[in-house]
Amino acid sequence: MKLSRTIITAVLSLLVLSACKKEFLNTPSPEDGNLTDNIIFSNKAGAESAMTGIYWIFRSENYNGYGGDPNNSGNLTCRGLQTTMFFYEVRGNDVFEGLRSWWRWETAWEENASGRIQTGSRTRQIWDMFYKAINNANAIIKYTPGITGASDAEKATLIAEAKALRAYSYFWLARSYQYTYAKNPNAAGVPLYTEPASKDSKGNPRAPLKEVYQLILSDLEEATTKLTDARTEKFRINKNVAQGILAEVYQEMAMSDPALWQKAVDNAKAARDGFPLMSNTSYASGFNDLSNPEWMWGFPVPEDQSLTYYSQYSFMDVNSGYYRNIFFNNDFVNSYSATDARRALFIDNGDNPAAPARRWSSRKYRSRLATSITGDILVMRAAEMYLIEAEGLAQQGKLAEAIDVLFAIQALRDPAAVKPPASIGKDALIDLILLERRKEMYGEAGVYYFDLKRYQRNLVRTGNHPYLLNIAATDPRWLIQIPISEMDANDKINPEDQNP
């Protein structure tokens, strides 16, 4: 009988921490990296080590998104979660690869090994990374109640954090392997696992989206109740981050149930408390420093763990990067006013009729050092929460309130900005908010791609984009295919269950 590849991997090793740097984890781990139940969960230190191991999976730079794979050495990616986020960035309209090198095929939506097809490296990286994190979170949830050296409150916090990580992982999987929730909540989502893998574990079928989202909501609602704003490191999820994730989930689900928009608003507003919007000077400083007070969640990369040629800074940093192959749509650049501080970060490379796509570069992402490719990894910041709040208010017809929240960002970034008029219609205001999300957050988390997907709008490439595609909202290419390794291993997922 077939067994899920993800489960097999988890049984062999719950967590691979032997290669983790002390500067990041700062917690004990066995030398062979094979963390069995009694080693991990005999005490609080072991449970903490298991927890930081999940973050290492997301931050790790290796062959298959984490840990390495000698049988998959050709599938280099940038950095775990950063790879996934950037994959969706180049599938939009604003950010693209322009030198016909790395990220070319992803930009072009090609149906090849670099794209979304079942034999491609991207789908395997996404699937394996998040299911590895889910399995490890399940282990923490199950075994933490029995550890020693921790109070009941500390145990509850660890479990809540693990549930937030599990929910975050399922949210990414749900959005990657199916259309938006609003299109069909009964559509096939992804397999659900709430128990850690064992030698007797079997693969599960694809659960309906509504069941996946039920688990996501249950986990996050508990996490926001049990967590506080306290945390030992900024890479850990605290209450603010859990509320931020919950705001994103309600934003997705509210497209189907408008009553949920207020929940998105409330969670976004609470999440950003204590994280002020960065100044324009900070915005122009390179997006590379976790100490930025607006950053709510991110992963540290110390100088002695400098990134390599396949990190995001390598692609986007026009001075210290290795590839320097990411360019920007002239229509997108022209959406900024001349007085917008963000406009000054774009570099005009001049008009080249032989290569019109290479007109605009950006200095938004830059390495901290000129001698090596180094920079912390951004996952969530307060500006996103402002814009979720503004969108949620506008969707409820609270236009004046929405304008005030939106203008908090617009006025900060552009001293000559004109506040949207009170007479603006709901649809026009929502479009303005969605545009501001693109302008404020390009390069960060595939915002434009996922906004198109949840609004069920076509992707229409414009301007000097090198691949002028028109992808209908109903096109099956919006769905990442389940990796062939999972199809082969899991007898509950058959060829007819595969995404088209």
DRENLUMZA-476251 format. One record per residue: x, y, z of N, C-alpha, C, O in turn; residue in one letter. Coordinates in steps of 0.05 Angstrom, whole numbers, plus 5000, padded with zeros to 4 digits. Last residue first. Layout:
N
XYZXYZXYZXYZA/...
This chain:
500
488154004742488553994713491054144705491654154681P/490253644801489353894788489953884758491953764750N/488352964813490353164806489053414795487053394782Q/484752564817484752764839486652994833486753194847D/485752194778483352364775483152584796481552774793E/490251934800490552114778488152294773488452534766P/489251974873489451834847489652024824489152264828N/490551924937490552124916491151994890493451914885I/491151494969488651644972488451874952486352014951K/496251304965494151164950491451284953489451184941D/501951664955499451674970497151534955496251634935N/506251624919506451504945503851484960503551304977A/505051884871506051604870505851474898505451224899D/503552384889501652224873502451924873500751754875M/508352554911506052504928503952334914502652164926E/511452594865512352424887510052364906509952134917S/508852974835508652694827509552504848508652284850I/505353484872507753364862507453064856506052924869P/499453774846500553614868503053474857502953364835I/499954404812499354124812500753984836502854064845Q/496955014827499454864827498654564828496954494843I/492555384789492855174808495555034805496254944783L/492455724747492455844773492955634795493655704818W/491655404703494455464711494655624736496855654747R/486355364690487355174710490255234718491255114738P/482755984687484855814676486055624697486655714719D/479256344706478456064707480555874696480155634696T/481456834696481156754724480456454727480956334748A/486056794640483356814651483256714680484756544688A/491557134625490856884638488056924651487757084670I/495257374578492657424588491557164599490556994583N/502057614574500057404576497357524584497157734595L/507457814551504857944552502557734551501357684530L/513257824576511357604570508557704573507357694595Y/515958284589517058114567515157884559515557764538P/512558894597512958624607513858444584512758454563H/511659424587514059304575514559024586516858934585N/504559404590507059554590509259414576508859294554G/501458804618501459054603504359164601506259034610T/497458224627500158344627500058594609498858594588R/492358054665492858174639495458334640495658544652V/489057574697491757694696492157794668492357634649L/482257664717484257574698486957704704487057934713N/479757534783480257714761482357594743484157444751R/478157364834477457214810477557394786475757404769Q/479857564880477757724867476857594841475057694828Y/483857194890481557194908479257364897476957324904R/487357294847486157034850483757044868481656914862K/489057814854487657744830486157474834483857444825L/491657744903489357924901487757864876485257854877D/495857404889493657294906491257474907489057384911F/498857754856497857494846495557394863493457314852Y/500058174891498458224867497257964857494857954849Y/503257914931500758044938498958074913496558014914V/507857604939506057534918503357664921501257554913G/510857854979509457604985507457524964505457394970A/514758274961514558164988513257894991514357715004E/514858554914517258394921516958244947518858094954G/510859094936511958934914514558794923516158904939Y/507959394973508859134981510058964958510358724961M/506159894954507459884980508959614984511059614998E/503759764905505859974907507459954932509859994932K/499859374919502059314899504359514903506659434903R/496659664954497959424963500259344944502359264954R/494760064920496660134941498059894952500459914960E/491259754889493659874877495759944897498159904893L/487559644929489059424917491459524902493559384902L/485660164937486960014959488659784948490859744957I/483260264888485460434897487060294920489460314921L/479259884887481359864867483760034876486059954871D/476160094930477459824932479659794912481859694919I/474460564906476160574930477560304934479960294940L/471260384864473660544858475560554882477960544878A/467260134894468959974876471560124869473660004868D/464960574923466160344936468060194918470260134926K/466761234898465061004901466560764914468960764915G/468161854929469161624914467261384919466361344941I/466862274960464862194940465761944924464261844908S/471162404990468962265004466962154984465461964990A/477262314952474762464960472762294973472562054968P/483562144979481362074962478862214971478362244995P/488362664989486562465001484262404983483062584971K/494162704953491462824957489662604967489462384956V/501062774968498762604963496162754969496062914988A/505863004977503963154960501462994955499863074938A/508762635006507962885020506063055003504663225014P/508061985007507962194987506962455000504562485005D/508061645051509961585028510161815008512161844995R/504261875084506961835094508861795071511061915071L/499661875053500762135062503562105072505262285068A/498761315047499261495024500561755032502461845018Q/497861135099500261045084500861235061503161305057I/493361415113495561415132498161315118500361415125A/489761315074491261555071493561575092495461725088F/487360845093488960835068490761075067493161055060L/484561055136486660845141488460835116490960825120V/481061415111482861505132485161315136487461395138D/478061075077479861285066481861385086484161415079I/475260775115477160645097479160845086481560795084A/471861175136473861035153475960905136478360925143E/468861285089470461495103472561375121474861475121A/466460785077468360905060470061115073472461125068L/464060275092464960475111467160635097469560625105K/462559835062461360095056462060315075460960535074G/465359385069462959415086461459685080459459745093Q/469759475038467959265030465259275046463259195035Q/472359865069471159935043469159725034466959795024A/474159545111472259765116470859845091468459885091L/477659195084475359095099473259305105470859255103G/481459555065479859405046477259295060475159305049E/483659745113482359935094480559785075478259875070A/485759265134483759415149482159605130479759615131E/489559145096487358965100485059105114482759065108I/492759595103491359575078489159355079487159385065L/494859525155493359765149491559725124489259805123Y/497559045146495259045164493559295159491059285160M/501659195113499659005102497159015120494958995109E/504559515148503259635125501059455114498959545106A/507159165185504659305193503159425169500759445170A/509258535157509658795169507058945171505058865160R/512457895149509958055154510658325166512458345183M/517357715130515057555126512457725129510557695114V/524057825107521457945116519157755110519057645088L/530257625128527957545111525357655122524657575144I/536458005126534357855139531957815121531657955101D/542157915084539858075092537857895106537457665098G/547657885040546657855068544258035073544258265066T/552657715002549757754999548357685025548057455032I/558558115014557057855013554157915011553258135018S/560458625011562358405007561058135006562357934998T/556758985024557658994996559458754990559858684967A/551158815065554058835061554658845031553258715014L/545758775061546858945082549758995078550859195087R/542858814995544458675015545458865036546059095030S/536359064982539259084979540658935002539758935024R/530459234952531859014966534859034960535759014937Y/529659724924528159664948529559444965529859474989K/531659924877533559904900532059824926533259864948R/530259654813529359774838531459724859532959524860S/529859814742530759654764529759784790528560004789S/527159874677527059954705528059734724527159504723W/528359664626528459954630528660024660530160204667R/528259164604530359224624530559524631532559614641R/524759094564523959004590525959084612525259074636A/527259244516525459444530524659354558524059524574P/532159144484531459004509529659194525530459284547A/532659444439533359154437532559004462532258754461A/531659954456529659824439530159524436528359374431P/532360204516533860034499531959874481530759684490N/532560764555530960634535532760474516534460584503D/534860704623534860814596533260644576532860404581G/534360534673536660434658536860534630538660464615N/532460834729531860844701534460764685536360914685D/530560534788532860624772532160614743531460404732I/526560684844526860564817529160694802529560944803F/526360994889527860744891528160604864529760424861L/522961414881525861464879527561214880529861224874A/517961214893518661254865521661294861522861204841R/517461264947518060994936518861014907520260834897R/515961784955518661704963519361434952521761384947A/512662144905512461914923515361814929516961764911D/512862534868513462614895513362384915513862414939T/511062314821513862404822514762474850517062464856A/506961734837507362024830510262094833511861954846S/506661094806507561264829507661554819508461614796Y/505560854759503260884778504061054802502261134817S/510260774732508761024726506261064744505061274743N/511460264748513160484757511660754754511860924771V/507559984719507559984748509160214759508260354777F/509060084667506460174676506260174706505060354717D/514059834666513960124665511260234672510960454683N/515659324711513859414690513759714690513359844710N/522359154726519759244735518259374711519359504694F/526958594738526258864729523258914734521858744744F/532358204759529558274763529058554755530458744763I/537658054758536057994734533058064737531557994719N/542257974789541358244783539458234758539758394740R/545757544806544357534781543357804771543757874748Y/548157764854549657594835548357594807549657654787Y/548158424883546958164876548758014856550458134844G/550058924893551458704906550258434899551358224907S/546859244857549659294862551159054872553258984862N/541659104853542959174828545959224832547359244812V/538258584881540158794888541958854864543458694855D/535158164862534058424862536058654867535658884859M/537857664865536357734841535658034839535558144817F/540257684915541857624892540457704866541757804848S/535957734949537657964945539457924921540258124908Y/533857214947532357434934534157674930533857814910Q/539256744931537356884950535957104935536757174912S/543156474903540356424897538456534918536256424922Y/548256594921547456714895544556654888543456764869Y/546956644992548556564968547256684943545356844945T/547856995054546356855034548056795010550356895008L/551856885113551157045090549656875069550256635066S/552656795166550956605152550056745126547756715118Q/555357205189556856965185555256735172556256515168D/551257585193553357625173554957365168555857325146E/544757265203547257395212549357405190549257245171P/538557325189540757205175543357355183543957565170V/532157205219534857335219536857175203536756935202P/525757295192527857105200530557235198531257355178F/519657595218521757555198523857365209523857295232G/514458035234515457755234517457725211517057825189W/513658575234512358415254513458135257513458015278M/517159145221517058865215515858705239516858715261W/517559655241515059585228514859285223512659175220E/522659705262520459685281517759625268515859545282P/527859305242526059505232523459485249522259275250N/530858865254530359055275528559285267527759445284S/531758585207529558495224528958685247526758685258L/533458865147534058875176531658805193529658965193D/532558965094534458755100534958715130536658565138N/530859395060529059165067530758925075530358705065F/533759865046534459605035532859365042533359145032G/532260375059534760275070535359985062537459885071S/527460625048529660635027532260505036534260525022A/524660585094523660445070525860425049525960235034Y/527460935126527660655131526760485107527960285101S/525661415101528461355102528961055107530660935095T/520261385111521161365083524161305082525161175063N/519060975169519461235156520361175127521060955120S/514260455180516960555178517060825163515260885147M/508760465225509660465198512460585196513160785209L/509660105287509160345272510160325243512060185238P/507159655324508959645300508359875282506759855263F/503359685362506059665371508159655349510559635353G/498559355325498959515349501859465359502659245364D/497359015284499359225279499959395303501759565302R/493258685304495958575297498058795295500358745303A/488759005309490058905333492858815327494658855343A/487659075254488159305271489559225297491359365306K/486758545238488958705226489658945243491959005247A/482358405268484858265272487258425261489358425272N/478358755249479058755277481758625282483358725298D/478258635193478858905203479858895232481959005238V/476558095194479058165182480058445192482458475198A/471658175218473658015232476458065220478358075235K/469058455179469558595204471658435220473258555234Q/468558065138470358295134470958435161473258535164W/464857675146467457625158469357865154471557875165L/460357795118460257835147462957805160463357895183A/461257625066461857905073461757955103462958155112P/463857065045461957135066462657415076464457455092D/467457075003465156895001462956975021460656955015S/471157425018470357444990467857274986466257324967M/472657255068470557455066469657505037467457625033A/476956925062474356805065472057005062469856925054M/481357295058480857105037477956995038476556985017E/480757565106480757715081480157535058478557605040Q/481657145141478957265139478657435114476457445102Y/487157075131485256865126482456965123480956895105V/489257565148489657485120487657265113486557265091E/487957555202486857765185487057685156485157735140A/491057125218488157095219486857315202484857255189L/496157355213495457125196492457095195491257045174I/495457745254496057825226495357605207494157655186G/494857435299492557605290492957695262491057715247Q/499957215300497657035297495157195288493657105271A/502857685310503157545284500857355279499957335257V/500957815362500658005339500857865312499257915294N/502457365392499557425388499257615364497357575348K/508057095356506757175381503857245374502857185352N/512656665327509956775325508956845352508956675371I/519556865322517456695333514756835330514557075329R/523257215305522457015286520256835296519156675281F/524457535348522557645329521757445307519857485292K/524557175411525857275386523657355366521457265367E/521157095453524057105458525557225434527557355438T/515257495466516657275452519657315456520657535461R/508857775481511657705489512757485471511257305463A/503657835470505457975452508357915459510157995444D/501057155476501257435484503157575465504157455446T/496456625461498956765458498757045469496657155471L/491056455466493056355484495756505483497156505503K/488156715426487156715453489356645473489556765494T/490756615379490456895387489356925415489657135428T/490256055379492856175382492656465391494156555408A/484855975370486055885395488656025400489256115422E/484556195319482856305340483956225368483956385386E/487955845292488656125295487056265317488056425332L/485255345293488055375303488655665309489855725330D/480355475269480455365296483155405308483455485331S/482055645217480755825235480855735264481455885282L/484255155198485855395199484655595219486155705236I/479754815200482154765217483855005220484755065242L/476655085161475655045189477954985208477955095230Q/479755035116479555295128478355285156478955445173Y/479054485106481754595110481654865125483054915144V/473654475098474754335121477554435127478354455150E/473154775051471854875075472854725100472954845122K/475954465013477054715023475754805049477154905066L/475953765028474654005017475854255029476654255052P/482253405026479853495040478553725026479953885013A/484952874991484653164991482053245005479853144998R/486452325035485452445011485452745013485852855034P/492752135068489952215068489052335041490752425026N/497251585079496451835066493551885068491951695068G/498551315144497751285116497051555105496351745120K/503051065195501451285182500851225153502451095139S/506250725222503750615213501950825199499750765191D/510551015238511050815218508450695207508450565186K/507651685241508951445253509351245231508551285208S/506752395244507052145229508351925247509951985265A/502152725289504852685277505052415264503752225272P/495652925268497252755285500052735272500252725248E/492853185230492953315256494453145277494553215300T/492453315163493753145183493853305209494953525210Y/489053335101489253435129490553225147489752995146L/490653475033490253285055490753415082492453585085P/487254045004489653885008489053685031487253725047V/481454094968483754254978486154074980487153974959G/476354084922478453924935480754104943481954244926A/470854524937472854414919475054264935475454314959A/467354774970467254474970469254354951469454104949N/467755314961468755204986468854904987470254785004P/469255624905467855374912468955264938471055124937N/470656164906469856044881468255784887466155744875K/472556304956469956404948468956274922466556264918A/477756084959475555964975472856054965470955894965Y/480956054895480256194920477856054933476155934920T/483355404874482455674869481755804896481855674917Y/488955044901486155064893485555354887487155534895Q/494155044918493254804904490254804898489154604889Y/495155534944496855444922495555224905495855224881S/491655594986491655804964493255714940492755814918R/492855145017490155175006490155374983488755334963A/498255255031497555025014494855055001494554994978L/497655715063499255725039498555495020498255534996W/494555485103493555715088495055735062493855785041F/497855095126495455005111494255235094493155185073Y/501555445150502355255129500055165113500155155088S/498455705188499855855168500555685144500355755121Y/496855265220494855415205496155575182495155585160A/501855125242500354935226498355075209498055015185R/503055595270504755505248503355305230503655315206L/498955585307499055805289500855735265500155805242A/500255115334497755125319497755355299496755335277K/505055275359505055065339502555065322502655005298A/502955665393504855745372504955535350505055595327E/499855335427498555545411500355635388499355685366A/503855025450501854895433500455105415499955045392I/506655425478507955265458505955135439506355135415L/502555595513503755775494505155625471504855705448T/501655145544499455245528500455435506499455435484A/506555105570505754895552503554995533503554935509K/506355565601508455535581507755325561508255355537E/502055435634501855665617503955655594503355715572A/504054995662501754965645501455195625500655155602D/511355035658508755075671506455015652506954995628S/516454555649514754765638512154785653511054585661A/519154095664520554355666519054585654520154795649G/516953585617517653685644519053955642519954035621T/511353435574514153505579514553595608512653675622I/506153305560507553125577510453205583511753045597G/504253695524502953665550504453485569504153515594P/507453605476508153815495506753785522507953845543T/505453235440507253145461507953355482508853285504Y/501853485403501253225416502853175441501753085461K/504453945385501753965397501053705413499853725434I/509153735365509253925388506553935401506353925426I/507153445322508653305343508753485368508453375390A/504853845290503153635302504553485325503253425345N/509454105274507554245291505754045305505054075329A/511553705241513053785265511253935285511553905309N/507653705201508253465217509653535243509053425264N/508154235181505654135194506153895211505053875233I/513254235160512654415182510154325196510054335221A/512453865119514453815139513853985164513953885187K/508654145089507853895103509953805124509253685144Y/511854575071509554625089508654365103507854385126F/515854305040516554495061514254525081514654505105M/513053985002514753865022515354045046515253965069D/510254384971508854164985510554055008509554025031W/514354714951512154824967510854604984510454645008I/517754354925518754514946516554624964516754614988Q/514254134886515453964907516554124930516254044953R/513154584856510954464871512054274893510954254914T/518354704835516954894853514754754869514454804893R/520054294802521454334827519854514846520054484870S/515053874768516754114772517954144800516954024819G/511453494758514253404759516153644764518653614763T/506653764757507053564778509953474780510853384801Q/507554484744506854204737507854004757509654064773I/508955004749507154904769506454604764504854494779R/515955074731513255184735511555024755512554924775G/520554834718520755074736517955194742517755384756S/519154444683520154364709520554594728520754554752A/513454754651515854594651516754544680515354614699N/509655144627508954884638511354694635511454504620E/510955824644511555594627510755334642511055304666E/510156344661508056144666508455894649506555764640W/514356694658512856634633510556444637509156384618A/516556674709515356924699513456874675511357004673T/518556154707516456224726514956474718512556494719E/522556224669520256044663517956094682515656074674W/526056594695524956644669522456484664520356584656R/528756474741525956574744524756644717522456744716W/535156574712533556474734530856624738530856864737W/534456874648535956684666534156594688531756534682S/533157314616532857044606534556844622536056684610R/533057794642535557724628535557434617537557334609L/528457914671528958054646531457984631532058094610G/522957734710525657674703526157784675524557744657E/518758224744519258004725522257964721523858144727F/513158534772515858444777516458214758514858034755V/507858624755509558844762512558774763514258944756D/504658194747505058374724507258574729508358694711N/505957534772504157764769504857924744505557814723G/509857174780507557084764505457304761503357254749R/513557374815514157394786511857284768512057314744V/510957254864511557534856511857544826510657714812E/510956714870508456834864508757134856507057244842Y/516456644882515256494859512656634851512156664827F/516956904930517957034905516956894880516557024860F/514556554966513556824963514456944937512857074923M/517956104960515156084954513956364949512456404930T/522956314977522556214950519656204942518956294920T/521856435030522456655012522156564983521256724966Q/521555925052519056085049519556315030517656385015L/527455735024525155635038522655795032521755805009G/530656124985530856065014528155985025526656155034R/531355934926532756144940532856084970534855984980C/533555274901531555484905532855714919535255694925T/535554764857536254974875534055174877532855244856L/535054214836532854394842533554604863532254624883N/539053844831538754044810536654254815536454444800G/538753484872540753694874540453904852541654124854S/535853074891534353294879536153534877535253764879N/538252694920536952604896535552824881534152774861N/539952954966541952874947540852774920542252764900P/537253504993536353244982538253164960538353274939D/536253965047537853845026536653575017535253445032G/533754275088535054025094536753895072538453735079G/529154595045530054545072531754285071531154105055Y/528654694991527254875009528054835037527755015053G/532054334968529254294965527654464984525454374993N/537254534978536554434952533454414948532554464926Y/537055145018538054885011536754784985535254934972N/536355535071537155555044538355295036540555215046E/530955625118533255485107533755535078531955575062S/526455835140528656015134530855885117532356025104R/522955405147522055635131524455815123524355925101F/526255085179525254975154524355215136525055215112I/526755405224529055355207528255245180529455325159W/521755375245522555635233525055595216525355735196Y/522054855263520154925243520855185229520755205205I/526054895303526554745279524554795256525354785233G/523655145343525455315327526155165302526955285281T/520754695363519354925352521255095334520455165312M/524754345380522954265359521554505346521154505322A/526754665421528454595398526854505374527354575352S/522454665456523354915444525054865419524855005399E/522554125470520254225455520954495442520054555419A/527454115497527053955473524754055457524954055432G/526454455540528554515521528254365495528654475473A/522454175569521754425555523854495534523154585512K/523153465557523153705573522553945556522253925531N/522253055521522652975549522653225568522053195591S/521553105467519453195485519753105514517853075528F/526052925437524853195433523253285457523553505467I/526952405456529052605457527852885456528553065471I/522252135449523252155477525452365478525952475500N/521452175393519552295412520752335439520452545451D/527652355360525452175366523752295388524552485401T/531052665313529752725338527352545343525252595331L/536752635284534452465284533052495311533752355331N/541452915284539153045272536652875273534652965263G/545952745310545252605285542752715271542052635250D/546253065355548253095334547452965308548253065287E/540253385378542053155377543853175353543153285332P/540354055403539253865384541153625383543553675386S/538654645441540054395437538754225415536354255410P/538855315413537555115429538854845423539954815401T/539855715375540655755403539255555422538655625445N/538255835322536655675340537255725369535455765385L/542056215301539156235295537556085315535556195325F/546956105321546156375322543156405316541856595326E/547755575310547055645337545955935339544255995355K/544855325250546855485263545855575291543555635295K/543454645232542454915241544655065255546154955271C/544554135219545954345204545154625213546254815202A/541253845252544053825256545654035242547854105250S/535853825246536954065258539954065260541154255268L/530453585221533253575214534553835223534354045210V/525353225254526653485249529553445241530953295254L/523852705248521852905254522853185247521453355237L/525552255201526752465218524752675223524052825204S/522451845182525351805183526652015201528651955214L/517352065185518051835202521051805204522051745226V/517752455145517352535173518052315192519152355214A/518152155099520252335106520152405136522152425149T/513051915101515451755102517851915111519351835128I/509752355095509752205120512252045122513352025144I/510952515043511352705065511552555091513152625108T/509352075014512252135015512852325038514852305051R/504451635039505151905031508151965035509351895055S/504650985014504751155038505751435029507551455013L/501050454984502650694982502450855008500350855021K/501749765000500050005000501850255000503850265014M/
